[in-house]
Amino acid sequence: MIGEFRKLLRALPATLVACLLGGEAVISQGAAQPLQLEAKIPLGNVAGRIDHMAIDLVRNRLFVAELGNNSVGVVDLVDRKVVHRLTGLKEPQGVAYVQATDTLYVANRGDGSLRMFRGADYAASGRLELHSDADNIRFDRSANRILVGYGSGALAIIDAASNSMLGSVPLKAHPESFQLDPATSDVFVNLPDERVVAVIDRTTGQQRYNWAMPHRGNFAMALDNEKGHVLIVFRDPAKLAAIAKQSGRLTSEADTCGDVDDLFVDAKRQRIYISCGEGFIDVRDARDPAYPRLARVAAVSGARTSFFIPESDRLVLAVRAQAGAPAAIWVYRVASEPTGAK
């Protein structure tokens, strides 16, 4: 009987499931909500898991790491269509685009390679071997360096001008999301296997702290620089936590939805966007240090990776192929003013 009920729930829209289970109100597509779904861009014949994304703002091209398809899709956000696809990759996870050199970087889990492509025609322009599980990528604009998490525990440091390896910083476990503090030389690194956040000095390459975390599954991370917080979403249990940048002290935490892979801070509107594989986008109010919920927007089960584009006031969500529906990028326009009670 319980199994049949679960099958029924999986077949229902997420909004109706929330009502049946007595969950918090889900805001449907309407004028008052903070996210307005304005387009669904089909990715074509793309199978399997979709991971992280990056943007070329000059060409309005979105790069989509199609991990399960061993490819990277190039989506024109103006014409709302796929205009190119990079194939022959090995489980691409992280992508980053550097405007100054017009270079796309792709980190591959399958063979540990970091591959480079020219932004104009997407021709291959270089490759570095990190040997295993190349993952998240960040661009340190101040030092003109690329940082890549990889292997059983390291951050690779790469010169963006020459695309040569400068060195690596050892870590205690494989790094997931990490963020660069714009005000200091600190890098905050999620190490979920150790249940810690490592704090690295990216100037010296030295590890300054290992902050013990209160929960398991610290994969997603963002920085709320206005409040001096490292924001982390845990998967077990599903919690949003604010950690003080200076001390590592837990300042607040709140329940969120499950299976989160990305969160972003919208500094202009003082909001937090959390994409949940459970089938929602959780929108929080960053005006309040407790980060209360503004809305829980129904999305699609399994869609846990997203990308916020503040320059165009858009949040994009990667929706994998399932139940006969092809893979797609859902484009949300963000409302100009915060909504909901604090």
N, C-alpha and C positions, 0 to 999 in steps of 0.2 A: 504493500500500500504506500509506504514512504517513497519507494523507488518511483512509483507511478506519479506521485505528487511532484517529485523533483523533475521528472520529464515534462510535466505540465508547465512548471515554472520556467524551464528553459525555453519553452516554445512561446512564452508570452512576452510582450514588450516590457522593457525594463521599468517603465513608469508604472505599469499595472502591477508588476511584481512587488515594487516598493510599497504600493498601497495595500496589497494582500498581506504582506509581511509586517505591516504596521511601521514601516521605516519612515525616515524623514521625507518631507515633501520634495518631490522632484519638479522642477520648473520645466514645463513643456515649451516647445518653440512658440514664442510670443514676443510682443513688443517690449515687455518689461524686463526680460531676462538679460544678463550680462553678456551672453554669447548667442549670436544669431547665425544659424547654419545657412550659408549662402551658396554653397556649391559642393558637389561631389564629383571629383575628377577621377575617372576610371584609370587604373594603372595597366590594364590589359591582362595578358596571360601571365600573371605573377602568382606563384604558389608559396605557401609557407609563411613563416614569421617575418615581420618587418621591424627593423630596428631604427636607428637614429637618423636625423635629418640635418641639412644645412642649407644655406641660402646664398645665391649670387644676386645681390640687390640691384646691380646695374642692369643685368639681363632679365631680372625677375624669374630666375630659374631656381626651383627647389630640387635638392638632391636627396634621394630616398634610398637608404640602405636596405635592399631587399634580401635579407640574410638567407631565408629559406630558398630563394631563387638564384643565389650566387650572382647577383647583379645589383647595379645601382641605377634607378630610374631618374631621368632628368625631366622635370615637369615645368612647363611654361605656365606661370600663374596668371598671366594676362589672357592668353588664349585658352587656358584651362585644358591642357592636353599634354601627353607625354611626347617629347620631341627627340629624345635619344635614350638609349639604354647601354650602359657599360656591362659587358658580359665577361665570362671567363674568370670571375672572382671566386674567392673561397670563403663563403659565409661572411660577407661584409657586415661590420657592426657599427663602427664609428665613421663619420664623415665630417670634414671641415673644409671650408672654402676661404682662401686668403686673397683678398682683392688686390693687394699691392703687387703680388706676383702672378695674379690670375691663375692660381693653382688650386685644384681639387685634390684633397687627401682622402684616401680610403683605407681604413684599418680592417684587416681580415682575421677573423677568428680561426678559420680552417687551417691556414698555413703560417699565420703570424706575420704576414707581410704588411708593410705600409706602402701603398702604391700612389703615385702622383699622376695627374692628368692635366693637360692644358685646358683652361676654361673656355677658350674660343672654339675649339673643335673637338675637345675631349680625347685628344691623342695622348697616349702614354708618354710620360716625361721623366719617370724615375721610379725607383723601388728601393726600399730598405728592408732587410730581414730582421724582424724582432723575434722570430723563431716559434712563438706560440701565443695564441689568444690575444692578438692585438685588438683593442677595444675602444674606449672613449678617447676623443681627441679634443684638445683645447689650443687656441692660439694666444700666445703671450705677446700682445701688441707692443708693449713697452720694451721688450727685449728682442723682438722679432724672432721668436722661437716657437716651435711646435712641441707640445707635450702629448705623449701617447701612453695610456695605461696598457700593460701587457703582461703575459706570462703568469707565473705563480706568485709574482709580486715585484713590480718595478714600474717606474715612469721613465720613458725614453725622452731625452731632450735633443731636439733637432734644430739646426740653424735653418731658418726659413729662406734665407738668401741663396744658400748653396745646396740645401736639402741634404746636408751631411750630418751624421750622428755626432753630437758633442759629448754624450755620456748618458748615464742612467742613474736613477735614484732607487736603491733597493727598498722594498716594502715587505711587511710580514705576510701578506696574502695578496691575491689578485685584486686590483683596484677596480671598482665600479665608478659611478659618477664622481668627478672631482671638479672643484671650482677654484679659480684664481682670484684672490682678494685684490681689487684695484687700488686699495689704499696702502697696502703693505706688500711684502714679498712672500706672504703666506700662500700655500696651496692646501686646501682642505680635501682629504681623500677618503672616500668611503671604502672600508675593508669589511664587507659583510661576513666573510668567513671567520674573522677574528672578533666581530662585533665591536669594532672601534672606528674612530675617525683619526687618521694620521694627519698631523700638521707638519708640512714640509716648507723649508725656506728655499724658494726656487732660485735665489741668488747663490747660495753656498751649496745647495743640494743636501743639506743636513736635515734630519728629522728632529723636530723640536718637541712634539708631544704625541702621545697616543691617548685619545680620549675614549674611555669606556662608554658604550652606549647602553641605554636602558632596555632596548628591545632587539629582536633579530630582524635580519633582512633589510639593512640600511643600504638600499640601492640608489634611490633618487636623492638629488641634492640641488639646492639653489642658495643664493646669497640675498638676504634682505639687508642691503648696505645702509639704508637709512636708520634701521634699528640696531645694526651691528649684530645680526643673527645669521648663523648657518641654519638653513631650513632643511630638514631631513624627513623623508617619509619611510616608515618601516612597513614591512609586509607581515610581520608576525609579532604582535598584532598590528592591524592597519592603523597607524598613528602618524600624525603630523607633529613634529617636534621642532621647537626653536632652541638653538644652542648658542650661547654667548660666544662671539668670535674671540674675545680676549681671554676667557677663562675656561671655556668648554662646559660651563654650567648650563644645565637644563633650565630654561626660563618658563616654558609653557609647552603643553602638548594637548592634542585634541584627536578624537576619532576621525578617520577618513574612510574612503572606500578601498577595496582590496586590489592587490596585484598591480601596484603602481610602478612605472618605470621612468616617468618624467614629471617634473614640476618646474614652474617658471614664475618669476616675479614680474608683474606689470607695474613698474615704478610710477608711470604716468597716472594710472588710475588707483594705485595702492591696492592691488589685488594679487592673489595667488591662484594659479591654474594648475590642477593636479589631474593627470590622465590616468584612469584606472581600468585595468583589464576586466574588472568586475562589470563594466558597462556604463561608466559615468565619467563626467568631468566635474570635479569638485572645485568650486570657486569660493575662495576665502577672502575675508576682509583684512587687508594688511594695515589699515588705519588703527586697528586695535591689536596690542601685543599678544592677545590670546588667539588671534586669527580665527574669529568665528566664521561660520559658513554663511555665504550670500546665496548660493544656489548649488543644486546638484543636478547637472544637466544630463539627461539620458543620452547615451551614445550607443556603442556596440560592444558586446562581450568579446574580450580578447584584444581590443584596441587600447593598448597601454602606452604607446610611444606617441609623442606629440612634439611640436616645435612652435615657439612663440616668436612672431616677427613684429617687434614694436614699431619699426619704421612704416609698416603698412597697416598697423592695428588689426592683425590677423593671428589667429591660432589655427594651426593645421594638425589634423589627427590622422594617423596611419591606420587604416582598417584593412585587415587581411582578408583574403578570400575565404568564404565559408558559406555553407548551405546553399550553394548554387549562385551566390552573389560574388561578383569579381572583386578583387582588391581595389581599393580606392583611397584617395586623399580627400578627407572632409575639410572644407575651409569654413572657419567661423569668423565672422566679423565681431569685434568686441565693442560693446556699447560704450558711449562716451562718459557716462556717469555711473558710479557705483549704485547698485540696487540692493534692496533687502535690508533687514534690521541688523544692527550691530550686535 
